[in-house]
Amino acid sequence: MTGAGVSTELRVVDGALPSRVDLIVVGGGIAGAATAFYAARAGLQVLVVERRAEIASLTTAAATGAFRLQHDNAEELALVREGVDLYLDFAARTGLDGWDLGIRQQGYLFCARSEASAARARELVALQRGFGLTDVELIDGDEVRRRWPMLAPSIIQARFRAGDGFIDQIALARGYATAASNADRIPDALPGGGAQFALGVEVHGFVRDGAGVSGAVIGVETSRGTVHAANTLIAAGPWSGVVGAIAGIDVPIAPTIRQKLVIPELPDIDQSAPMTIDDETGSHWRPALAGCYALRTDPATPVGEPLLEVPTDAAYATALLDPASPSALANLAPFWGEVWRRGVPSWHLMAGQYEYTPDHRPLLGPTALAGLHVNTGYSGHGVMCSAGGARRAVDLLIGRSAVADEPFRMDRPIVKRAHDVL
Ligand SMILES: Cc1cc2nc3c(=O)[nH]c(=O)nc-3n(C[C@H](O)[C@H](O)[C@H](O)COP(=O)(O)OP(=O)(O)OC[C@H]3O[C@@H](n4cnc5c(N)ncnc54)[C@H](O)[C@@H]3O)c2cc1C
């Protein structure tokens, strides 16, 4: 999957943790790994503390690994754009020769089956053009079926951007972590930086400067002892609210279960096809393995507590696969009906939790407590936004950028947005 010929390795701490580093990162998902990369590049000594035995093994492992510039706001679009620039040149920019992120730029195709959705799509494309995103195509139904003959006659319009696509998010997270572990090989790194990873270690407390709850955070208490640092950053995904509460601050995260149907082998899937989305229901699939991943983001799913193991529910698969279901993939492409009638080959479900914030945008930068920062709350976009978000979180931490200029700062005014179908 990754790095043929790469001689570098992840630096895992066996035994006692270092007593002091420059930055402690709580959580070794893609946000924590990306933070370690940018902090090590900026010359900081970093310790990433991850409760699980492996990095990128909770929410990040469940992701679809898709990225798109087709967003409804210029700020998130900028985060993804920065990421895609890095991903397309990842081996050179990280010093990891041969590191393969499995990037497939096959596009994102949002399909409208009603006039209301088609009108919303036209408005969105006009908005995106205003952000400078000029390569999103608006395509009528006949042209959609000429280009993708498997699609249904009921599609009246689609919006498509060919440069959007998919990435192997585990390879990306491991790439960030491996590059951070070997920071002397990052071409533009400042001297002295590096990262170590403490795996199977839980952060359960914060060390405060002086008595009381308002003193600066100067370290963490873990299941393997105490570590001191000038700065600590919470990148605990759906657990960020719980970790913040230990420090006495509110990190508003609403964990919400999302599942992914994996069909490892399905000859009906055109492996060159885009991520194909039903604007009416949010159901979508994308080519993966020798089959596909298929998903649906149901806005009715209740918010829950963060989970260590996220359960799956077979009814989720039926709602996508049974042509009688209102959210069936067969609404988009008739071949899905054939697949159901023939009998769907071997499939399984994976699940994680979206880490929704009140406005479905990330939380980056300092908290109200001196020495404590966040990089979290990506609300389902944490793979595609990982590079842009982590780079900004680190720039804020080292004073390279000003908090007042950061649109994703903790104390921004919250403006509720329409639900994103993904
Ligand atoms: C089904 C699904 C599909 C998705 N598809 C996409 C997609 O196509 N594109 C995209 O961009 N995003 C996608 N996402 C969203 C993306 O996966 C997340 O936004 C991203 O993985 C969040 O990364 P993270 O590092 O913040 O969280 P996580 O990956 O959850 O990492 C947080 C880590 O913190 C650790 N931790 C928590 N508490 C502690 C503690 N006290 N001490 C030590 N460690 C702790 C956890 O064990 C965990 O490993 C999807 C998500 C799901 C669920």
PDBQT file of the ligand as one rigid body, heavy atoms in Angstrom, charges set to zero:
ROOT
HETATM    1  C1  LIG A 501     -18.185   6.458   7.223  1.00  0.00    +0.000 C 
HETATM    2  C2  LIG A 501     -17.298   7.687   7.128  1.00  0.00    +0.000 A 
HETATM    3  C3  LIG A 501     -16.903   8.135   5.886  1.00  0.00    +0.000 A 
HETATM    4  C4  LIG A 501     -16.082   9.263   5.780  1.00  0.00    +0.000 A 
HETATM    5  N1  LIG A 501     -15.641   9.659   4.541  1.00  0.00    +0.000 NA
HETATM    6  C5  LIG A 501     -14.828  10.721   4.436  1.00  0.00    +0.000 A 
HETATM    7  C6  LIG A 501     -14.332  11.121   3.171  1.00  0.00    +0.000 A 
HETATM    8  O1  LIG A 501     -14.629  10.525   2.135  1.00  0.00    +0.000 OA
HETATM    9  N2  LIG A 501     -13.517  12.217   3.111  1.00  0.00    +0.000 N 
HETATM   10  C7  LIG A 501     -13.169  12.922   4.239  1.00  0.00    +0.000 A 
HETATM   11  O2  LIG A 501     -12.447  13.915   4.118  1.00  0.00    +0.000 OA
HETATM   12  N3  LIG A 501     -13.604  12.548   5.451  1.00  0.00    +0.000 NA
HETATM   13  C8  LIG A 501     -14.415  11.462   5.582  1.00  0.00    +0.000 A 
HETATM   14  N4  LIG A 501     -14.874  11.087   6.798  1.00  0.00    +0.000 N 
HETATM   15  C9  LIG A 501     -14.506  11.911   7.969  1.00  0.00    +0.000 C 
HETATM   16  C10 LIG A 501     -13.122  11.581   8.434  1.00  0.00    +0.000 C 
HETATM   17  O3  LIG A 501     -12.969  10.184   8.537  1.00  0.00    +0.000 OA
HETATM   18  C11 LIG A 501     -12.889  12.234   9.795  1.00  0.00    +0.000 C 
HETATM   19  O4  LIG A 501     -13.214  13.618   9.696  1.00  0.00    +0.000 OA
HETATM   20  C12 LIG A 501     -11.441  12.093  10.208  1.00  0.00    +0.000 C 
HETATM   21  O5  LIG A 501     -11.010  10.749  10.107  1.00  0.00    +0.000 OA
HETATM   22  C13 LIG A 501     -11.276  12.585  11.645  1.00  0.00    +0.000 C 
HETATM   23  O6  LIG A 501      -9.931  12.380  12.013  1.00  0.00    +0.000 OA
HETATM   24  P1  LIG A 501      -9.471  12.672  13.478  1.00  0.00    +0.000 P 
HETATM   25  O7  LIG A 501      -8.019  12.425  13.530  1.00  0.00    +0.000 OA
HETATM   26  O8  LIG A 501      -9.996  13.995  13.905  1.00  0.00    +0.000 OA
HETATM   27  O9  LIG A 501     -10.276  11.588  14.366  1.00  0.00    +0.000 OA
HETATM   28  P2  LIG A 501      -9.970  10.037  14.619  1.00  0.00    +0.000 P 
HETATM   29  O10 LIG A 501      -9.544   9.336  13.390  1.00  0.00    +0.000 OA
HETATM   30  O11 LIG A 501     -11.140   9.505  15.369  1.00  0.00    +0.000 OA
HETATM   31  O12 LIG A 501      -8.716  10.085  15.586  1.00  0.00    +0.000 OA
HETATM   32  C14 LIG A 501      -8.834  10.509  16.923  1.00  0.00    +0.000 C 
HETATM   33  C15 LIG A 501      -7.950   9.625  17.768  1.00  0.00    +0.000 C 
HETATM   34  O13 LIG A 501      -7.912  10.114  19.114  1.00  0.00    +0.000 OA
HETATM   35  C16 LIG A 501      -7.755   9.002  19.966  1.00  0.00    +0.000 C 
HETATM   36  N5  LIG A 501      -8.128   9.381  21.326  1.00  0.00    +0.000 N 
HETATM   37  C17 LIG A 501      -9.342   9.785  21.754  1.00  0.00    +0.000 A 
HETATM   38  N6  LIG A 501      -9.299  10.055  23.082  1.00  0.00    +0.000 NA
HETATM   39  C18 LIG A 501      -8.016   9.846  23.485  1.00  0.00    +0.000 A 
HETATM   40  C19 LIG A 501      -7.349   9.956  24.732  1.00  0.00    +0.000 A 
HETATM   41  N7  LIG A 501      -7.984  10.366  25.854  1.00  0.00    +0.000 N 
HETATM   42  N8  LIG A 501      -6.033   9.629  24.789  1.00  0.00    +0.000 NA
HETATM   43  C20 LIG A 501      -5.375   9.231  23.677  1.00  0.00    +0.000 A 
HETATM   44  N9  LIG A 501      -5.967   9.095  22.473  1.00  0.00    +0.000 NA
HETATM   45  C21 LIG A 501      -7.270   9.408  22.370  1.00  0.00    +0.000 A 
HETATM   46  C22 LIG A 501      -8.691   7.966  19.343  1.00  0.00    +0.000 C 
HETATM   47  O14 LIG A 501      -8.353   6.649  19.774  1.00  0.00    +0.000 OA
HETATM   48  C23 LIG A 501      -8.475   8.189  17.852  1.00  0.00    +0.000 C 
HETATM   49  O15 LIG A 501      -7.540   7.312  17.281  1.00  0.00    +0.000 OA
HETATM   50  C24 LIG A 501     -15.677   9.960   6.944  1.00  0.00    +0.000 A 
HETATM   51  C25 LIG A 501     -16.060   9.494   8.199  1.00  0.00    +0.000 A 
HETATM   52  C26 LIG A 501     -16.874   8.364   8.300  1.00  0.00    +0.000 A 
HETATM   53  C27 LIG A 501     -17.271   7.886   9.656  1.00  0.00    +0.000 C 
ENDROOT
TORSDOF 0
